[in-house]
Every structure is written in C-alpha cells, then in structure tokens.
Amino acid sequence: MCFSLICGVQQGGVLSPVLFAVYIDDLIVKLTKTNLGYCIGNVSFSCVFYADDIMLFSGSLYKLQLMLNICDAQMRSLDLKFNPLKCHVLRVSKKEHQRK
C-alpha cells in the first residue's frame, strides 16, 4: 500500500519522535540559553520535551511568558502551531497562611 506524506511525520511511526526531536532541537537550544527556567541549586530546568509534548518550567509568570513568546516565534518559523485546546498552565507557589 502506497501513500504520500505531504508534511509532518507519520502518526505512530517508529522514527516519528526522533525526527520531531531533530526538527525541534533549535527551540530546545534557544530555551536553554535564555536562563529563564526554574533553578534548583546550580541546575536550571527550562523545558522537557516528549514526542510532541512540551513542558516549560519557570520561576515567575513573567519569565514563563517570555518563554512562551520564544516558543511561538520558533514554531511560526517552522510553520507549526500550538493547539490552544491542549495547552495548560499549572502554577505552584508557596503561600503562607496566617493562623488566627
């Protein structure tokens, strides 16, 4: 059976995650070089990629927005789009409650 693939990688293909990682590598490098990620000791965590999923880590909402801007610009240059219906934000913060 023959078929043509006009763009992207084959869904479920064995090489698809590897090819996508190669294609998206510039974004990983850009995010890492910005030093906008969350720091634990001397280690900075900015992003985790798995297949076509991206997780961003930041110590502030402002820095997270800068990282999102970088992602958006890079994805536009690659002619890719984020699906807003699949995007989520989880904010974790330490908030001390006062006892009365």
Z-matrix of the N, CA and C atoms (Angstrom, degrees):
N
C 1 1.452
C 2 1.526 1 108.05
N 3 1.298 2 117.57 1 127.80
C 4 1.463 3 123.25 2 -179.98
C 5 1.520 4 109.92 3 -110.75
N 6 1.308 5 115.20 4 143.66
C 7 1.460 6 120.29 5 174.17
C 8 1.514 7 107.59 6 -150.68
N 9 1.316 8 115.31 7 157.05
C 10 1.467 9 119.05 8 179.64
C 11 1.523 10 109.26 9 -105.33
N 12 1.299 11 114.59 10 143.26
C 13 1.453 12 122.17 11 178.26
C 14 1.516 13 106.68 12 -112.42
N 15 1.329 14 116.82 13 110.13
C 16 1.455 15 121.00 14 -173.52
C 17 1.527 16 111.66 15 -80.54
N 18 1.322 17 117.79 16 -39.62
C 19 1.463 18 120.38 17 177.52
C 20 1.516 19 109.48 18 -154.19
N 21 1.310 20 115.73 19 161.21
C 22 1.457 21 120.98 20 177.62
C 23 1.517 22 112.05 21 81.56
N 24 1.304 23 114.51 22 -168.14
C 25 1.464 24 121.18 23 177.91
C 26 1.520 25 108.37 24 -118.04
N 27 1.306 26 116.32 25 155.66
C 28 1.453 27 120.99 26 -177.43
C 29 1.518 28 110.75 27 -66.01
N 30 1.323 29 116.17 28 130.16
C 31 1.463 30 121.64 29 178.45
C 32 1.519 31 109.35 30 -63.99
N 33 1.329 32 117.18 31 123.60
C 34 1.452 33 121.54 32 177.79
C 35 1.515 34 114.47 33 83.47
N 36 1.338 35 117.22 34 1.60
C 37 1.455 36 120.01 35 179.04
C 38 1.521 37 111.22 36 -68.96
N 39 1.320 38 116.65 37 147.90
C 40 1.462 39 121.68 38 -178.37
C 41 1.531 40 111.00 39 -61.62
N 42 1.313 41 117.42 40 -39.93
C 43 1.467 42 121.15 41 -178.25
C 44 1.522 43 113.61 42 -87.58
N 45 1.318 44 118.65 43 -8.07
C 46 1.464 45 121.27 44 -174.43
C 47 1.531 46 113.40 45 -56.59
N 48 1.348 47 120.58 46 -48.00
C 49 1.469 48 119.02 47 179.02
C 50 1.525 49 113.17 48 -62.62
N 51 1.321 50 116.99 49 -36.25
C 52 1.471 51 120.60 50 179.45
C 53 1.517 52 110.41 51 -68.13
N 54 1.326 53 116.91 52 -45.90
C 55 1.463 54 120.67 53 179.71
C 56 1.523 55 111.38 54 -63.69
N 57 1.335 56 117.08 55 -39.21
C 58 1.456 57 120.29 56 177.66
C 59 1.524 58 110.46 57 -65.11
N 60 1.329 59 117.33 58 -39.93
C 61 1.467 60 121.29 59 179.11
C 62 1.526 61 111.19 60 -62.17
N 63 1.313 62 116.48 61 -40.87
C 64 1.468 63 120.20 62 177.51
C 65 1.529 64 109.70 63 -64.83
N 66 1.320 65 116.16 64 -42.05
C 67 1.457 66 121.99 65 -178.18
C 68 1.523 67 111.99 66 -65.18
N 69 1.330 68 117.20 67 -35.66
C 70 1.456 69 122.39 68 -174.19
C 71 1.534 70 112.97 69 -97.35
N 72 1.323 71 118.02 70 0.96
C 73 1.463 72 122.90 71 -174.61
C 74 1.525 73 113.29 72 -55.30
N 75 1.328 74 118.26 73 -37.37
C 76 1.468 75 120.22 74 179.66
C 77 1.528 76 111.79 75 -60.14
N 78 1.323 77 116.83 76 -35.86
C 79 1.466 78 120.03 77 178.01
C 80 1.519 79 110.76 78 -65.45
N 81 1.313 80 117.03 79 -41.48
C 82 1.463 81 121.11 80 178.45
C 83 1.524 82 110.24 81 -61.07
N 84 1.317 83 116.83 82 -44.34
C 85 1.469 84 121.97 83 179.59
C 86 1.525 85 110.19 84 -62.73
N 87 1.330 86 117.45 85 -45.63
C 88 1.470 87 120.64 86 -179.75
C 89 1.522 88 111.65 87 -61.85
N 90 1.323 89 117.63 88 -44.68
C 91 1.457 90 120.65 89 -179.38
C 92 1.525 91 111.44 90 -65.24
N 93 1.317 92 116.53 91 -37.98
C 94 1.457 93 120.65 92 -179.96
C 95 1.528 94 111.41 93 -67.35
N 96 1.320 95 116.93 94 -40.86
C 97 1.468 96 121.26 95 -178.01
C 98 1.519 97 113.86 96 -70.54
N 99 1.324 98 118.50 97 -19.39
C 100 1.468 99 120.41 98 -177.55
C 101 1.522 100 113.24 99 -72.65
N 102 1.343 101 117.32 100 -22.53
C 103 1.469 102 122.29 101 -175.52
C 104 1.531 103 111.99 102 57.18
N 105 1.334 104 116.49 103 33.64
C 106 1.463 105 121.03 104 177.09
C 107 1.520 106 111.71 105 -94.20
N 108 1.320 107 116.61 106 -3.35
C 109 1.456 108 121.14 107 -176.60
C 110 1.511 109 112.73 108 -71.77
N 111 1.318 110 115.24 109 -179.99
C 112 1.455 111 122.82 110 -179.74
C 113 1.525 112 109.51 111 -85.71
N 114 1.305 113 116.78 112 130.68
C 115 1.463 114 121.00 113 -177.48
C 116 1.528 115 111.30 114 -100.90
N 117 1.311 116 114.94 115 132.10
C 118 1.459 117 122.05 116 171.79
C 119 1.516 118 105.52 117 -124.23
N 120 1.321 119 115.93 118 107.50
C 121 1.459 120 120.08 119 -173.60
C 122 1.517 121 109.60 120 65.20
N 123 1.320 122 116.88 121 -125.62
C 124 1.469 123 121.69 122 178.89
C 125 1.519 124 113.01 123 -97.68
N 126 1.332 125 117.03 124 8.06
C 127 1.461 126 121.20 125 -176.56
C 128 1.523 127 109.52 126 -108.03
N 129 1.325 128 116.08 127 131.04
C 130 1.457 129 121.78 128 178.66
C 131 1.528 130 109.51 129 -107.23
N 132 1.324 131 115.73 130 128.00
C 133 1.462 132 122.19 131 176.45
C 134 1.515 133 107.68 132 -109.48
N 135 1.311 134 117.26 133 117.70
C 136 1.459 135 118.86 134 179.85
C 137 1.520 136 112.37 135 -111.72
N 138 1.332 137 117.11 136 -36.86
C 139 1.459 138 118.05 137 -176.13
C 140 1.527 139 111.51 138 -156.84
N 141 1.326 140 113.88 139 154.77
C 142 1.452 141 122.48 140 172.88
C 143 1.519 142 106.74 141 -132.13
N 144 1.315 143 116.33 142 131.27
C 145 1.455 144 121.76 143 178.44
C 146 1.517 145 108.59 144 -118.16
N 147 1.325 146 116.18 145 134.61
C 148 1.452 147 121.07 146 173.61
C 149 1.523 148 107.13 147 -140.32
N 150 1.332 149 115.79 148 117.07
C 151 1.469 150 121.69 149 -174.24
C 152 1.525 151 108.01 150 53.08
N 153 1.327 152 119.06 151 -117.27
C 154 1.465 153 119.94 152 179.99
C 155 1.525 154 112.31 153 -106.62
N 156 1.329 155 116.66 154 19.59
C 157 1.462 156 121.53 155 177.68
C 158 1.523 157 110.18 156 -101.16
N 159 1.319 158 115.35 157 142.95
C 160 1.460 159 121.92 158 -179.51
C 161 1.523 160 108.01 159 -127.24
N 162 1.337 161 116.54 160 132.83
C 163 1.444 162 121.77 161 174.56
C 164 1.529 163 107.22 162 -122.66
N 165 1.339 164 116.52 163 125.71
C 166 1.458 165 121.80 164 179.29
C 167 1.525 166 109.50 165 -106.89
N 168 1.324 167 116.29 166 141.81
C 169 1.459 168 122.56 167 178.48
C 170 1.519 169 108.83 168 -122.39
N 171 1.321 170 116.90 169 133.37
C 172 1.456 171 120.09 170 178.94
C 173 1.522 172 109.71 171 -151.09
N 174 1.325 173 115.16 172 153.53
C 175 1.459 174 120.88 173 -179.98
C 176 1.513 175 113.79 174 -85.71
N 177 1.354 176 117.67 175 -7.47
C 178 1.465 177 120.05 176 178.39
C 179 1.525 178 109.63 177 -150.36
N 180 1.313 179 115.08 178 158.14
C 181 1.466 180 119.66 179 177.87
C 182 1.526 181 111.01 180 -66.00
N 183 1.324 182 116.98 181 -35.46
C 184 1.464 183 121.27 182 178.71
C 185 1.537 184 110.68 183 -61.58
N 186 1.331 185 116.50 184 -47.27
C 187 1.460 186 120.33 185 179.22
C 188 1.525 187 111.49 186 -65.80
N 189 1.330 188 115.87 187 -35.94
C 190 1.459 189 119.67 188 177.41
C 191 1.529 190 110.22 189 -62.86
N 192 1.329 191 117.02 190 -41.49
C 193 1.462 192 120.30 191 178.22
C 194 1.528 193 110.93 192 -63.06
N 195 1.336 194 117.05 193 -39.36
C 196 1.470 195 119.89 194 176.64
C 197 1.528 196 110.60 195 -62.07
N 198 1.311 197 116.78 196 -40.35
C 199 1.458 198 120.84 197 178.42
C 200 1.529 199 110.90 198 -66.12
N 201 1.323 200 117.15 199 -40.18
C 202 1.467 201 120.78 200 176.84
C 203 1.526 202 111.25 201 -62.98
N 204 1.329 203 116.36 202 -38.31
C 205 1.472 204 120.32 203 177.16
C 206 1.524 205 110.87 204 -62.79
N 207 1.326 206 116.69 205 -40.71
C 208 1.465 207 121.17 206 177.76
C 209 1.527 208 109.88 207 -63.76
N 210 1.320 209 116.43 208 -44.94
C 211 1.474 210 120.86 209 178.60
C 212 1.520 211 110.78 210 -60.48
N 213 1.328 212 116.53 211 -45.47
C 214 1.460 213 120.54 212 -178.84
C 215 1.528 214 111.34 213 -61.26
N 216 1.325 215 116.93 214 -46.19
C 217 1.466 216 120.73 215 -179.66
C 218 1.527 217 111.21 216 -63.42
N 219 1.322 218 116.94 217 -43.05
C 220 1.467 219 120.84 218 -179.60
C 221 1.530 220 110.99 219 -66.76
N 222 1.315 221 117.01 220 -42.39
C 223 1.462 222 120.34 221 179.65
C 224 1.527 223 111.04 222 -64.80
N 225 1.330 224 116.68 223 -39.23
C 226 1.472 225 119.61 224 177.01
C 227 1.527 226 110.51 225 -61.88
N 228 1.335 227 117.04 226 -40.12
C 229 1.466 228 120.06 227 179.94
C 230 1.526 229 111.86 228 -66.93
N 231 1.343 230 116.62 229 -25.23
C 232 1.465 231 121.64 230 177.64
C 233 1.528 232 112.08 231 -93.44
N 234 1.338 233 116.24 232 2.52
C 235 1.463 234 122.77 233 -178.61
C 236 1.536 235 111.18 234 60.97
N 237 1.340 236 115.46 235 40.18
C 238 1.461 237 122.34 236 176.12
C 239 1.523 238 109.08 237 -118.08
N 240 1.326 239 116.73 238 159.22
C 241 1.462 240 120.85 239 179.17
C 242 1.520 241 109.88 240 -131.65
N 243 1.331 242 114.72 241 149.62
C 244 1.452 243 120.53 242 169.60
C 245 1.522 244 107.53 243 -84.20
N 246 1.313 245 116.21 244 146.28
C 247 1.451 246 120.79 245 174.57
C 248 1.521 247 107.52 246 -95.46
N 249 1.350 248 117.89 247 107.50
C 250 1.469 249 119.47 248 -176.41
C 251 1.528 250 113.50 249 -61.56
N 252 1.332 251 117.40 250 -23.73
C 253 1.464 252 119.81 251 178.99
C 254 1.526 253 112.05 252 -72.10
N 255 1.331 254 116.88 253 -16.54
C 256 1.461 255 120.90 254 179.78
C 257 1.523 256 112.54 255 -108.32
N 258 1.326 257 117.74 256 5.80
C 259 1.464 258 121.78 257 -178.97
C 260 1.530 259 110.11 258 -95.18
N 261 1.319 260 115.85 259 137.60
C 262 1.459 261 121.49 260 -179.21
C 263 1.523 262 109.66 261 -138.87
N 264 1.317 263 115.50 262 153.21
C 265 1.464 264 121.71 263 176.19
C 266 1.518 265 107.85 264 -124.10
N 267 1.309 266 115.48 265 133.77
C 268 1.461 267 121.49 266 174.66
C 269 1.518 268 106.67 267 -121.79
N 270 1.298 269 116.05 268 118.04
C 271 1.465 270 120.53 269 179.29
C 272 1.518 271 108.16 270 -105.92
N 273 1.317 272 115.62 271 124.27
C 274 1.452 273 122.17 272 178.30
C 275 1.519 274 106.68 273 -117.94
N 276 1.323 275 116.23 274 125.01
C 277 1.459 276 118.65 275 179.23
C 278 1.522 277 109.72 276 -145.00
N 279 1.293 278 114.16 277 156.99
C 280 1.464 279 120.37 278 178.38
C 281 1.523 280 107.01 279 -93.44
N 282 1.292 281 114.82 280 118.35
C 283 1.463 282 119.68 281 178.39
C 284 1.516 283 107.31 282 -126.71
N 285 1.287 284 115.03 283 116.84
C 286 1.464 285 119.35 284 -179.23
C 287 1.525 286 109.33 285 -83.51
N 288 1.313 287 114.80 286 127.43
C 289 1.455 288 120.46 287 178.07
C 290 1.519 289 109.15 288 -93.33
N 291 1.303 290 115.52 289 137.12
C 292 1.462 291 119.54 290 178.20
C 293 1.509 292 109.19 291 -87.63
N 294 1.323 293 115.82 292 136.20
C 295 1.450 294 120.43 293 175.91
C 296 1.527 295 108.45 294 -88.90
N 297 1.312 296 114.26 295 141.53
C 298 1.469 297 119.02 296 179.78
C 299 1.493 298 111.51 297 -96.67
